[in-house]
Amino acid sequence: MFMCSVEKKLERKNKLPSFYKRYVDDTLALVRDHSDATDLLTTLNEAHPSIQFTIEAATNNRLPFIGMEIIKIDHRLETRVYRKKTYKGLLLHFQSNVDSTYKRSLPRSMLDRAKRLSSTPEFLSQEYKNLKGIFLKLKYPEKLIDSAINRVHHPPDLIHTPSDSPIWIIMPYKDQKSADVVRKQLRYLGRKIDHELQPIFTSKKIVDDLRETELKPPIVNQQSVVFEFKCDLCGTNYIGYTRRHLHQRVEEHKHSVIGKHLKDEHNVRPSSLRENFTILKKCRSKLECLIFEMLYIRKKRPKLNTQADSIR
């Protein structure tokens, strides 16, 4: 919107060339000579203090512009796909852990892009060869690449029927077998509700596994947990739960059956019991705490617990 308002002011003052096209921050303009190009650059940069354009003129009758190379041949302009010299061909590898739909779609989309940007059959044929070489290096089956080329070069007749836009459902990608099952189930559900459902699978990036995870709070600062106390002198244990911070319950147990055990059996009055407590289960509700406390009591049979379970 900002650049549009600036360009409208310049156009009203007749300061823009007859051919001036902009896409986001890339602009293509046709001027008579280098002097006019310099004047246009100055005009644009003086239009507002926040604007700072640079200029790139054609070299040997060739000018790159947003992934496309414009070539002047005699008195006509031709276009072809443009790649920088630093281009490494880094696209989706066929052995990547992503849904096969994306692997089939990528060659077709790249080939379709080549068809749109290539103005001559010779340029298009050359780009088909380039893309085939790139995808072969990425371990794509040659049969899949040739099929994509044939599909783009000779597209099938499509019968367009009016329909509602599909509902897109985003979900994590696990493996191809799971993705196929999910896609089948969504088709079945879509027929039930009379609406097309399409999955969008997202893959976890390796960098997510390498990123440092946030440090969890110390055990004594945890809440809603089932815990176990174990006497380091005799191994006697106790299982309980708390919805509050664990350190609060630890302090209270100095005067409970745990404190009584230490005093009567070992003649000890501990100043701290934190090292004797471990978390058995992190819970989401009081009911969950009660259920898991009961299960752990039945499993471990702690000597200091006076009840068979905690359902009371």
Rosetta blueprint (number, residue, H / E / L):
1 M L
2 F H
3 M H
4 C H
5 S H
6 V H
7 E H
8 K H
9 K H
10 L H
11 E H
12 R H
13 K L
14 N L
15 K L
16 L L
17 P L
18 S L
19 F E
20 Y E
21 K E
22 R E
23 Y E
24 V L
25 D L
26 D E
27 T E
28 L E
29 A E
30 L E
31 V L
32 R L
33 D L
34 H H
35 S H
36 D H
37 A H
38 T H
39 D H
40 L H
41 L H
42 T H
43 T H
44 L H
45 N H
46 E H
47 A L
48 H L
49 P L
50 S L
51 I L
52 Q L
53 F L
54 T L
55 I L
56 E L
57 A L
58 A L
59 T E
60 N L
61 N L
62 R E
63 L E
64 P E
65 F E
66 I L
67 G L
68 M E
69 E E
70 I E
71 I E
72 K E
73 I E
74 D L
75 H L
76 R E
77 L E
78 E E
79 T E
80 R E
81 V E
82 Y L
83 R L
84 K L
85 K L
86 T L
87 Y L
88 K L
89 G L
90 L L
91 L L
92 L L
93 H L
94 F L
95 Q L
96 S L
97 N L
98 V L
99 D L
100 S H
101 T H
102 Y H
103 K H
104 R H
105 S H
106 L H
107 P H
108 R H
109 S H
110 M H
111 L H
112 D H
113 R H
114 A H
115 K H
116 R H
117 L H
118 S L
119 S L
120 T L
121 P H
122 E H
123 F H
124 L H
125 S H
126 Q H
127 E H
128 Y H
129 K H
130 N H
131 L H
132 K H
133 G H
134 I H
135 F H
136 L H
137 K H
138 L L
139 K L
140 Y L
141 P L
142 E H
143 K H
144 L H
145 I H
146 D H
147 S H
148 A H
149 I H
150 N H
151 R H
152 V H
153 H H
154 H L
155 P L
156 P L
157 D L
158 L L
159 I L
160 H L
161 T L
162 P L
163 S L
164 D L
165 S L
166 P L
167 I E
168 W E
169 I E
170 I E
171 M E
172 P E
173 Y L
174 K L
175 D L
176 Q H
177 K H
178 S H
179 A H
180 D H
181 V H
182 V H
183 R H
184 K H
185 Q H
186 L H
187 R H
188 Y H
189 L H
190 G H
191 R H
192 K H
193 I H
194 D L
195 H L
196 E L
197 L E
198 Q E
199 P E
200 I E
201 F E
202 T E
203 S L
204 K L
205 K L
206 I H
207 V H
208 D H
209 D H
210 L H
211 R L
212 E L
213 T L
214 E L
215 L L
216 K L
217 P L
218 P L
219 I H
220 V H
221 N H
222 Q L
223 Q L
224 S L
225 V E
226 V E
227 F E
228 E E
229 F E
230 K E
231 C L
232 D L
233 L L
234 C L
235 G L
236 T L
237 N E
238 Y E
239 I E
240 G E
241 Y E
242 T E
243 R L
244 R L
245 H L
246 L H
247 H H
248 Q H
249 R H
250 V H
251 E H
252 E H
253 H H
254 K H
255 H H
256 S L
257 V H
258 I H
259 G H
260 K H
261 H H
262 L H
263 K H
264 D H
265 E H
266 H H
267 N L
268 V L
269 R L
270 P L
271 S L
272 S L
273 L L
274 R H
275 E H
276 N H
277 F E
278 T E
279 I E
280 L E
281 K E
282 K E
283 C L
284 R L
285 S L
286 K H
287 L H
288 E H
289 C H
290 L H
291 I H
292 F H
293 E H
294 M H
295 L H
296 Y H
297 I H
298 R H
299 K H
300 K H
301 R L
302 P L
303 K L
304 L L
305 N L
306 T L
307 Q L
308 A L
309 D L
310 S L
311 I L
312 R L
